[in-house]
Amino acid sequence: MNIKVFFTRLFFMLFIFSLAIPQAFAQKKSSNKPFTVVIDPGHGGVDPGALGRRTKEKDVNMSVSKLLASMIKEAHPEVKVIFTRTTDVKIPLVERADIANRANADLFISIHSNAAKSKTANGCETFTLGAGSSVEAKAAAMYENEVILSEDNFEEIYKGFDPRSSESYIIFELIRNHDMELSAEIAQMVQSGMVKNSKLLNRGVSSAGFLVLHRTVMPSILVELGFITNTNDENVISSKEGQKKLAKGIFEGFSKYYEIYGKNKDKKTTTAKEVKKEEEPKVVADKPVFKVQILASSSKLEKNDRRLQGLNAEYYQENGMYKYTYGKSNNYDEILRIKKDLSTKFKEAFIVAFLNGKKINTQEAVRISQK
């Protein structure tokens, strides 16, 4: 294909595909609205999902989803829990996302079980929306997205998106989810919880072009509980005990996220000056160090520059820019709390990571720190 024709088609597809995002649902959150989480048990009805020796994915997804909902309701009765399905029925991907959008939800958790041609592939994994952080991640997204081929009018609904074509997934390199940072945070929390409780192999947090995540307008993750095609994983995810452990892991991740972004959202937020008074924790140099990046400038700022809001910030240089950070810790959760405290003053703040003075991928830093 001529390169000019290819890019013309790509950008046209990106424009049309972006129109499919239900912007009308992106409403401002009401301060007195209960925190709402939508739990999405993947597959259902005539769509069984992946098949194990004796297990159907749709059944595992539903069992873990119901256990998770029960745990949330018991520990946090003030939280509103909504299911995309409560029975064995097939729900189109677009409708799953729109259920969350119509509810003006605060969080979307889609629960699935993985599969692979190789019987040795194993472990649990949590995904956020993205271009695909690995060949395996892209394959997982393609597999989950193929369900749209059995939906009525899928060509019109998904604007020509072909889940089997690698070209279609290039659009996810150009789309930036407005809740990407929060999605990455809840993903890390959930993944840590699942690994700790289930003892399954930690495949980490990845990004991939899942259509159901693209359609949502709130922080969203897709959980792969384990490989239904792997004997050991199937034994875990098909057993009542294993399902309880996985649900508990997801619940612990949810609770940690809720404590930071849900339960205390109406309480007084610490000001920058109050944060400044806190003593910074000691850090170990040969382990990943997490910091909160608060702003970037093309020129070096004076220490009393009003843009720093009174913080004694540090900076590092990257791509010709001075990038200012506050706080540092080997503990990701500690930096997460600092980021939350700074959120009203620095709305675009996000977490960065360094190892031996060199900036590294934040998700990779979390993985290293968990070893």
C-alpha positions as CSV (number, residue, x, y, z in Angstrom):
1,M,0.0,0.0,0.0
2,N,1.2,3.5,-0.9
3,I,2.5,5.2,2.3
4,K,0.6,8.3,1.6
5,V,-2.7,6.4,1.2
6,F,-1.9,4.4,4.3
7,F,-1.6,7.5,6.5
8,T,-4.6,9.2,4.9
9,R,-6.7,6.1,5.8
10,L,-5.1,6.0,9.3
11,F,-5.9,9.5,10.2
12,F,-9.4,9.3,8.7
13,M,-10.0,6.2,10.8
14,L,-8.6,7.9,13.9
15,F,-10.9,10.9,13.4
16,I,-14.0,8.6,12.9
17,F,-13.0,6.3,15.7
18,S,-12.6,9.2,18.1
19,L,-16.2,10.2,17.4
20,A,-17.2,6.8,18.8
21,I,-16.1,7.9,22.3
22,P,-19.3,8.9,24.1
23,Q,-18.2,12.4,25.1
24,A,-21.8,13.2,26.1
25,F,-21.3,10.9,29.1
26,A,-18.3,12.8,30.4
27,Q,-20.2,14.7,33.1
28,K,-18.9,16.6,36.0
29,K,-18.9,14.4,39.2
30,S,-21.4,15.6,41.8
31,S,-19.8,16.0,45.3
32,N,-22.7,14.2,46.9
33,K,-22.9,11.3,44.4
34,P,-21.9,8.0,45.9
35,F,-18.6,6.5,44.6
36,T,-19.7,4.1,41.8
37,V,-17.8,1.1,40.5
38,V,-18.9,-0.9,37.5
39,I,-17.9,-4.6,37.5
40,D,-17.9,-6.2,34.0
41,P,-17.8,-10.0,33.9
42,G,-16.4,-10.7,30.4
43,H,-18.2,-12.7,27.8
44,G,-21.5,-14.5,28.5
45,G,-24.4,-16.2,26.8
46,V,-23.5,-17.7,23.4
47,D,-20.0,-16.3,23.9
48,P,-18.3,-18.6,26.3
49,G,-14.9,-16.9,26.1
50,A,-11.8,-19.0,26.4
51,L,-12.3,-22.7,27.1
52,G,-10.2,-24.8,29.5
53,R,-10.3,-28.6,30.0
54,R,-13.4,-28.3,32.2
55,T,-14.0,-24.6,32.6
56,K,-15.6,-21.8,30.6
57,E,-14.2,-18.3,30.9
58,K,-17.6,-16.7,31.2
59,D,-18.4,-18.7,34.3
60,V,-15.1,-17.9,36.0
61,N,-15.5,-14.2,35.2
62,M,-19.0,-14.1,36.7
63,S,-18.0,-16.0,39.9
64,V,-15.0,-13.7,40.7
65,S,-17.1,-10.6,39.8
66,K,-19.8,-11.6,42.3
67,L,-17.3,-12.4,45.0
68,L,-15.6,-9.0,44.4
69,A,-19.0,-7.2,44.6
70,S,-19.8,-8.9,47.9
71,M,-16.5,-7.9,49.4
72,I,-16.9,-4.3,48.3
73,K,-20.5,-4.0,49.6
74,E,-19.5,-5.5,53.0
75,A,-16.4,-3.3,53.6
76,H,-17.7,-0.2,51.9
77,P,-21.5,-0.2,52.0
78,E,-21.6,3.5,50.8
79,V,-20.1,2.4,47.5
80,K,-22.6,1.8,44.6
81,V,-21.8,-1.4,42.7
82,I,-23.2,-1.9,39.2
83,F,-22.8,-5.1,37.0
84,T,-22.8,-5.0,33.2
85,R,-24.4,-8.5,33.5
86,T,-25.7,-10.6,36.4
87,T,-26.9,-13.6,34.3
88,D,-25.5,-15.7,31.5
89,V,-26.2,-13.3,28.7
90,K,-24.2,-11.8,25.9
91,I,-23.6,-8.0,26.2
92,P,-22.0,-6.1,23.3
93,L,-18.7,-4.4,24.2
94,V,-20.1,-1.0,23.4
95,E,-23.0,-1.6,25.7
96,R,-20.7,-2.7,28.6
97,A,-18.9,0.6,28.4
98,D,-22.0,2.6,28.0
99,I,-23.6,1.1,31.1
100,A,-20.7,2.6,33.1
101,N,-20.9,5.9,31.2
102,R,-24.6,6.2,31.8
103,A,-24.1,5.6,35.5
104,N,-21.4,8.3,35.6
105,A,-19.2,5.8,37.3
106,D,-16.0,6.5,39.0
107,L,-14.2,3.2,38.1
108,F,-14.7,0.4,35.6
109,I,-13.2,-3.1,36.2
110,S,-13.6,-5.7,33.4
111,I,-12.8,-9.2,34.5
112,H,-11.5,-11.9,32.1
113,S,-9.5,-15.1,32.0
114,N,-6.6,-15.5,29.6
115,A,-5.8,-18.1,27.0
116,A,-2.9,-19.0,24.7
117,K,-1.9,-21.6,22.2
118,S,1.1,-22.5,24.4
119,K,0.0,-24.6,27.4
120,T,2.9,-23.2,29.4
121,A,1.8,-19.6,29.3
122,N,0.6,-18.7,32.8
123,G,0.1,-16.0,35.4
124,C,-2.3,-13.1,36.1
125,E,-2.1,-9.7,34.4
126,T,-3.8,-6.3,34.6
127,F,-4.3,-4.0,31.5
128,T,-4.9,-0.4,30.9
129,L,-5.7,1.2,27.5
130,G,-2.7,1.8,25.3
131,A,-1.0,0.9,22.1
132,G,0.3,-2.5,23.4
133,S,3.3,-2.8,25.6
134,S,4.3,-6.2,24.2
135,V,3.5,-8.7,21.5
136,E,1.6,-10.8,24.1
137,A,-0.4,-7.7,25.2
138,K,-1.4,-6.9,21.7
139,A,-2.4,-10.6,21.1
140,A,-4.6,-10.5,24.3
141,A,-6.4,-7.4,23.1
142,M,-7.0,-8.9,19.6
143,Y,-8.4,-12.0,21.2
144,E,-10.8,-10.1,23.5
145,N,-11.8,-7.6,20.7
146,E,-12.7,-10.4,18.2
147,V,-16.0,-10.8,20.1
148,I,-17.3,-7.8,18.1
149,L,-17.3,-9.8,14.9
150,S,-20.4,-11.7,16.2
151,E,-22.3,-8.5,17.1
152,D,-24.9,-7.0,14.8
153,N,-23.8,-4.0,12.7
154,F,-20.3,-4.1,14.2
155,E,-18.8,-2.4,11.1
156,E,-21.0,0.7,11.7
157,I,-20.8,0.6,15.5
158,Y,-17.0,0.4,15.7
159,K,-16.4,2.6,12.7
160,G,-14.5,0.1,10.5
161,F,-12.2,-1.2,13.3
162,D,-11.0,-4.7,12.4
163,P,-9.9,-6.5,15.6
164,R,-7.8,-9.0,13.5
165,S,-5.7,-6.3,11.7
166,S,-2.6,-4.9,13.3
167,E,-3.1,-1.7,11.3
168,S,-6.3,-1.0,13.3
169,Y,-4.3,-0.9,16.6
170,I,-2.1,1.9,15.5
171,I,-4.8,4.3,16.5
172,F,-4.2,3.5,20.1
173,E,-0.7,5.0,19.8
174,L,-2.4,8.3,19.0
175,I,-5.3,8.2,21.5
176,R,-4.5,9.4,25.0
177,N,-7.1,8.4,27.6
178,H,-7.9,11.3,29.9
179,D,-7.8,9.0,32.9
180,M,-4.7,7.1,31.9
181,E,-2.7,8.0,35.0
182,L,-5.4,6.9,37.4
183,S,-6.0,3.8,35.4
184,A,-2.3,2.9,35.8
185,E,-2.5,3.4,39.5
186,I,-5.5,1.2,40.2
187,A,-4.0,-1.4,37.8
188,Q,-0.8,-1.6,39.9
189,M,-2.8,-1.9,43.1
190,V,-5.0,-4.6,41.7
191,Q,-2.1,-6.6,40.2
192,S,-0.2,-6.5,43.5
193,G,-3.3,-7.7,45.4
194,M,-3.9,-10.6,43.0
195,V,-0.3,-11.8,43.1
196,K,-0.1,-11.6,46.8
197,N,-3.2,-13.6,47.4
198,S,-3.3,-16.1,44.6
199,K,0.4,-16.8,44.3
200,L,0.0,-16.9,40.5
201,L,2.9,-15.8,38.3
202,N,3.1,-12.0,38.2
203,R,2.9,-10.9,34.6
204,G,2.7,-7.3,35.7
205,V,0.7,-4.4,34.3
206,S,0.5,-3.8,30.6
207,S,-1.3,-1.6,28.1
208,A,-3.2,-2.8,25.0
209,G,-5.9,-1.7,22.7
210,F,-9.0,-3.1,24.4
211,L,-12.2,-1.7,22.8
212,V,-14.2,-1.9,26.0
213,L,-11.6,0.3,27.8
214,H,-11.5,2.8,24.9
215,R,-15.2,3.4,25.2
216,T,-15.3,4.3,28.9
217,V,-14.9,7.9,30.2
218,M,-13.6,7.0,33.6
219,P,-10.5,5.2,35.0
220,S,-10.7,1.7,33.6
221,I,-8.8,-1.6,33.8
222,L,-9.1,-5.1,32.4
223,V,-8.0,-8.0,34.6
224,E,-6.8,-11.3,33.2
225,L,-7.2,-13.7,36.2
226,G,-4.9,-16.4,34.8
227,F,-4.6,-18.7,31.8
228,I,-7.5,-21.1,31.5
229,T,-5.4,-23.0,29.0
230,N,-2.7,-23.7,31.6
231,T,-3.3,-26.7,34.0
232,N,-2.1,-25.0,37.1
233,D,-3.8,-21.7,36.4
234,E,-7.1,-23.4,35.6
235,N,-7.0,-25.4,38.8
236,V,-6.7,-22.1,40.7
237,I,-9.2,-19.9,38.8
238,S,-11.8,-22.7,38.6
239,S,-11.8,-23.6,42.3
240,K,-13.9,-21.8,44.9
241,E,-10.8,-21.1,47.0
242,G,-8.8,-19.8,44.1
243,Q,-11.6,-17.5,43.0
244,K,-11.9,-16.1,46.5
245,K,-8.2,-15.4,46.6
246,L,-8.3,-13.6,43.2
247,A,-11.4,-11.6,44.2
248,K,-9.7,-10.7,47.5
249,G,-6.7,-9.4,45.6
250,I,-8.8,-7.3,43.3
251,F,-10.8,-6.0,46.3
252,E,-7.6,-5.0,48.2
253,G,-6.5,-3.1,45.1
254,F,-9.9,-1.4,44.9
255,S,-9.9,-0.5,48.6
256,K,-6.5,1.1,48.4
257,Y,-7.6,3.2,45.4
258,Y,-10.9,4.0,47.0
259,E,-9.2,5.2,50.2
260,I,-7.2,7.7,48.1
261,Y,-9.6,8.8,45.4
262,G,-13.0,7.9,46.7
263,K,-13.6,7.8,50.4
264,N,-11.7,11.0,51.2
265,K,-12.6,13.0,48.0
266,D,-14.8,15.4,49.9
267,K,-12.4,15.9,52.8
268,K,-10.0,18.9,53.1
269,T,-7.0,18.4,50.8
270,T,-3.6,19.2,52.2
271,T,-2.2,22.5,50.8
272,A,1.2,22.7,49.2
273,K,2.6,24.6,52.2
274,E,1.4,21.8,54.6
275,V,3.0,19.2,52.4
276,K,6.2,21.2,52.5
277,K,6.4,20.8,56.3
278,E,6.3,17.0,56.1
279,E,9.7,15.3,56.5
280,E,10.7,13.5,53.4
281,P,11.4,9.7,53.9
282,K,14.9,8.4,53.5
283,V,15.5,6.6,50.2
284,V,17.8,3.8,49.2
285,A,19.8,4.7,46.1
286,D,20.1,1.3,44.5
287,K,16.3,0.8,44.5
288,P,13.7,2.5,42.4
289,V,13.0,6.0,43.7
290,F,9.5,7.5,43.0
291,K,8.8,11.2,42.7
292,V,5.8,13.4,41.8
293,Q,6.5,15.5,38.7
294,I,4.5,18.7,39.2
295,L,5.4,20.8,36.1
296,A,7.9,21.4,33.3
297,S,9.5,24.6,32.0
298,S,11.7,25.5,29.0
299,S,13.8,27.5,31.4
300,K,15.2,27.1,34.9
301,L,12.9,28.5,37.6
302,E,13.9,30.5,40.6
303,K,13.3,28.7,44.0
304,N,10.6,31.3,44.9
305,D,8.9,31.1,41.5
306,R,5.1,31.3,42.1
307,R,4.5,28.3,39.8
308,L,6.2,26.1,42.4
309,Q,3.5,27.0,44.9
310,G,6.0,27.4,47.8
311,L,7.4,23.9,47.4
312,N,11.1,23.2,47.7
313,A,11.1,21.2,44.4
314,E,13.9,19.4,42.6
315,Y,14.4,19.2,38.9
316,Y,15.9,17.0,36.2
317,Q,16.5,17.9,32.6
318,E,15.0,15.9,29.7
319,N,14.5,16.8,26.0
320,G,15.6,20.4,26.7
321,M,13.1,20.9,29.4
322,Y,13.5,21.5,33.2
323,K,11.1,19.0,34.9
324,Y,10.3,19.7,38.5
325,T,9.5,17.1,41.1
326,Y,8.5,17.0,44.7
327,G,8.9,14.2,47.2
328,K,10.9,11.0,46.9
329,S,10.5,7.5,48.3
330,N,11.2,3.9,47.5
331,N,7.6,3.3,48.5
332,Y,5.2,3.8,45.6
333,D,2.2,4.1,47.9
334,E,3.9,6.9,49.9
335,I,4.4,8.9,46.7
336,L,0.8,8.2,45.6
337,R,-0.4,9.9,48.8
338,I,1.8,12.9,48.2
339,K,0.5,13.1,44.7
340,K,-3.1,13.1,46.1
341,D,-2.2,15.8,48.5
342,L,-0.9,18.0,45.7
343,S,-3.7,17.3,43.3
344,T,-5.6,20.6,43.9
345,K,-2.5,22.7,43.3
346,F,-1.0,20.6,40.5
347,K,-3.8,19.0,38.6
348,E,-1.5,17.6,35.9
349,A,1.0,16.0,38.4
350,F,2.0,12.4,37.8
351,I,4.5,9.9,39.2
352,V,8.0,9.4,37.7
353,A,10.6,6.8,38.7
354,F,14.4,6.8,38.8
355,L,17.0,4.0,39.3
356,N,20.5,5.0,40.2
357,G,19.8,8.5,39.0
358,K,18.4,7.4,35.6
359,K,14.7,7.9,34.8
360,I,12.9,4.6,34.1
361,N,9.4,3.4,33.2
362,T,7.2,3.8,36.3
363,Q,5.5,0.4,35.8
364,E,8.8,-1.3,35.5
365,A,10.0,0.5,38.7
366,V,7.0,-0.8,40.6
367,R,7.7,-4.3,39.3
368,I,11.3,-4.1,40.4
369,S,10.4,-2.8,43.8
370,Q,8.0,-5.7,44.4
371,K,10.7,-8.3,43.9
